[in-house]
Amino acid sequence: MSFDEIAPRNFSFNSPYGACEQCTGLGFHTVIDPKLVIPDMDLSLDEGALAPFANTSSAYFPAIYRGLEKKFKIGTSTPIRKLTKQQIDILLNGTNERIPISFTDRRGYRRSYNAMWNGAIGILDRRSKETTSQYIRDEVARYQSAQPCAACGGMRLKPESLAVTLDVANDEGVIAPMHISAMAGLSVARFEGILDRIILTEREGMIARQILKELRSRSGFLNAVGLTYLTLDRAAGTLAGGEAQRIRLATQIGSGLMGVVYILDEPSIGLHQRDNRRLIDTLTELRDLGNTILIVEHDEETMRAADHIIDIGPGAASTVARSWLRVRSRTLSHQRSPQPALTFPGGARSRFLSAAASRKPDRSR
């Protein structure tokens, strides 16, 4: 295997120089899924076992089923589960042999001929490729699923890019090569530990020093907002709202911007209570850089850490002036008193916090 001089673009699945040629860097192919075509193996053909054709008003498919029954002994009233693997394969992928069919079309004409049966998957695949109708594409999409690319194994990169590795010592001290996709599959916490176990020569260490420093810094920011469990290759579309917000928070902390107003919508959602304090500390750090943080939140610990609370909604404080609840005393030098000074002028949130301050745990639970 040989390739041109290594460059950063060789390790990006967004670049044609690094992306797998088979899946164009997606890591998967969208294919017709047999499990979606036949979702219930206990149904027969007469009962609509082939889901894409179950509700069709055409006489063509019932005629095909009868032809398959005559040709291959595929009983139209037999549950799919009781058919042989070969018979199920014929239903899904078709056959090269012609099927004798006879039916009456919508105009009342009797038609008889030998038809080709390309299988349910073949028919759906052809419809998807040949149609110009978005409706038909959406219908076919109901029976498709994403399957890992066979060429790259879902790693999204060319074999040449995956051939470039770093020697890493595991927990037992055994040194093994790791490529970039293997590292991206690690959780943030494990990745942070791996950075200290990469084996480099003195020259390589000098070259990589700044890169490793930046990687430690960025993984540290993610750890600080309670995202240690996320893998680095996690798809953005699978993130919860709170997770996405906390990733953006980590990015902003690293940027070191000042004078920015951040508006967050319940960033503690999906966060374990033990990590809530870390999130609050991160928000405090962002504020102390010279920024303003506005949070829509119902978490008690987060509310108590706030400088002000705006009470909005049913049962809120009666006036705008009274809706600003000072939760902690704060001097002009940003120093906080060791004991929070709680004053609650009214409203549902103030009654909740006042009650929470004196609440005792229920020992009977």
Backbone hydrogen bonds, N-H to C=O, Kabsch-Sander energy under -0.5 kcal/mol:
donor,donor_aa,acceptor,acceptor_aa,energy
10,N,7,A,-2.0
11,F,8,P,-1.9
12,S,9,R,-1.2
13,F,11,F,-0.5
15,S,12,S,-1.3
18,G,15,S,-1.4
19,A,15,S,-2.9
20,C,156,R,-2.0
24,T,20,C,-1.2
25,G,20,C,-0.6
26,L,23,C,-1.7
29,H,147,Q,-2.9
31,V,29,H,-0.7
31,V,145,S,-2.4
33,D,143,Y,-2.8
36,L,33,D,-1.3
37,V,33,D,-1.8
38,I,34,P,-2.5
41,M,39,P,-0.5
43,L,40,D,-1.3
46,D,76,T,-2.8
48,G,45,L,-1.4
49,A,44,S,-1.8
51,A,37,V,-2.4
51,A,49,A,-1.3
53,F,50,L,-1.6
54,A,51,A,-1.3
56,T,53,F,-0.9
63,A,59,A,-1.5
64,I,60,Y,-2.3
65,Y,61,F,-2.7
66,R,62,P,-2.0
67,G,63,A,-2.2
68,L,64,I,-2.7
69,E,65,Y,-2.0
70,K,66,R,-2.0
71,K,67,G,-2.5
72,F,68,L,-3.0
73,K,69,E,-1.2
74,I,68,L,-1.1
75,G,73,K,-1.1
78,T,75,G,-1.0
80,I,43,L,-2.4
81,R,41,M,-2.6
82,K,79,P,-1.8
83,L,80,I,-1.7
88,I,84,T,-2.3
89,D,85,K,-2.3
90,I,86,Q,-1.8
91,L,87,Q,-1.9
92,L,88,I,-2.1
93,N,89,D,-3.4
94,G,90,I,-1.7
95,T,117,W,-2.4
99,I,115,A,-3.8
101,I,113,Y,-2.7
103,F,111,R,-2.4
105,D,103,F,-0.6
105,D,109,Y,-2.7
108,G,105,D,-1.9
111,R,103,F,-3.3
113,Y,101,I,-1.9
115,A,99,I,-3.3
115,A,113,Y,-0.7
117,W,95,T,-0.5
118,N,116,M,-0.6
120,A,91,L,-2.4
121,I,92,L,-2.3
122,G,92,L,-0.8
122,G,118,N,-0.6
123,I,119,G,-2.4
124,L,120,A,-2.2
125,D,121,I,-2.5
126,R,122,G,-2.2
127,R,123,I,-2.3
128,S,124,L,-2.3
129,K,125,D,-1.7
130,E,126,R,-2.5
131,T,127,R,-2.1
137,R,133,S,-1.8
138,D,134,Q,-2.5
139,E,135,Y,-2.1
140,V,136,I,-2.7
141,A,137,R,-2.1
142,R,138,D,-0.7
142,R,139,E,-0.9
143,Y,140,V,-2.1
144,Q,141,A,-1.4
145,S,31,V,-2.5
147,Q,29,H,-3.0
149,C,27,G,-1.9
153,G,149,C,-1.7
154,G,149,C,-0.5
155,M,152,C,-1.2
158,K,18,G,-2.2
162,L,158,K,-1.9
163,A,159,P,-1.1
164,V,161,S,-1.2
165,T,163,A,-0.6
166,L,178,M,-2.4
168,V,176,A,-2.5
169,A,197,R,-2.3
170,N,174,V,-2.5
173,G,170,N,-1.8
176,A,168,V,-2.6
178,M,166,L,-2.2
180,I,164,V,-0.5
183,M,179,H,-1.8
184,A,180,I,-2.1
185,G,181,S,-1.0
186,L,183,M,-1.6
188,V,230,L,-2.1
189,A,228,T,-2.0
191,F,187,S,-2.8
192,E,188,V,-2.1
193,G,189,A,-1.3
194,I,190,R,-2.1
195,L,191,F,-1.6
196,D,193,G,-1.0
197,R,194,I,-2.2
198,I,195,L,-0.5
199,I,167,D,-3.3
200,L,198,I,-0.7
205,G,201,T,-2.8
206,M,202,E,-1.7
207,I,203,R,-1.8
208,A,204,E,-2.5
209,R,205,G,-1.0
212,L,208,A,-3.0
213,K,209,R,-2.1
214,E,210,Q,-2.0
215,L,211,I,-2.3
216,R,212,L,-2.6
217,S,213,K,-2.1
218,R,214,E,-2.4
219,S,215,L,-2.5
220,G,216,R,-2.0
221,F,217,S,-1.8
222,L,218,R,-1.7
223,N,219,S,-2.2
224,A,220,G,-2.1
225,V,221,F,-1.0
226,G,223,N,-1.7
227,L,222,L,-2.2
230,L,227,L,-1.1
232,L,186,L,-1.8
233,D,184,A,-1.5
234,R,231,T,-1.6
238,T,235,A,-1.6
239,L,236,A,-1.4
244,A,240,A,-2.5
245,Q,241,G,-2.0
246,R,242,G,-2.0
247,I,243,E,-2.0
248,R,244,A,-2.0
249,L,245,Q,-2.1
250,A,246,R,-2.4
251,T,247,I,-2.0
252,Q,248,R,-2.2
253,I,249,L,-2.4
254,G,250,A,-1.7
255,S,251,T,-1.3
256,G,252,Q,-1.1
256,G,253,I,-0.5
257,L,252,Q,-0.7
259,G,290,G,-1.5
262,Y,260,V,-0.6
262,Y,292,T,-3.0
264,L,262,Y,-0.5
264,L,294,L,-2.9
266,E,264,L,-0.7
266,E,296,V,-2.8
269,I,266,E,-1.6
271,L,268,S,-2.1
275,D,272,H,-1.7
276,N,272,H,-0.5
276,N,273,Q,-1.1
277,R,273,Q,-0.6
279,L,275,D,-1.8
280,I,276,N,-2.4
281,D,277,R,-2.5
282,T,278,R,-1.9
283,L,279,L,-2.4
284,T,280,I,-2.5
285,E,281,D,-2.2
286,L,282,T,-2.3
287,R,283,L,-2.2
288,D,284,T,-2.5
289,L,285,E,-0.9
290,G,287,R,-2.0
291,N,286,L,-0.8
291,N,287,R,-0.8
292,T,260,V,-2.4
294,L,262,Y,-3.5
294,L,292,T,-0.5
295,I,293,I,-0.5
296,V,264,L,-2.8
297,E,295,I,-0.7
303,M,299,D,-2.2
304,R,300,E,-2.4
305,A,301,E,-1.2
306,A,302,T,-0.6
306,A,303,M,-1.0
309,I,325,L,-0.9
311,D,309,I,-0.6
311,D,323,S,-1.2
312,I,310,I,-0.8
316,A,313,G,-1.7
323,S,319,T,-1.0
323,S,320,V,-0.6
324,W,320,V,-0.5
324,W,321,A,-0.8
325,L,309,I,-2.1
325,L,323,S,-0.9
326,R,324,W,-0.7
327,V,307,D,-0.8
327,V,325,L,-0.7
328,R,307,D,-0.6
331,T,335,Q,-1.9
334,H,331,T,-1.8
337,S,329,S,-0.9
342,L,340,P,-0.9
343,T,326,R,-1.4
343,T,341,A,-0.5
348,A,315,G,-2.7
351,R,347,G,-2.1
352,F,348,A,-2.2
353,L,349,R,-2.4
354,S,350,S,-2.5
355,A,351,R,-2.4
356,A,352,F,-2.5
357,A,353,L,-1.8
358,S,354,S,-0.8
358,S,355,A,-0.6
359,R,356,A,-0.8
363,R,361,P,-0.9
365,R,362,D,-1.2
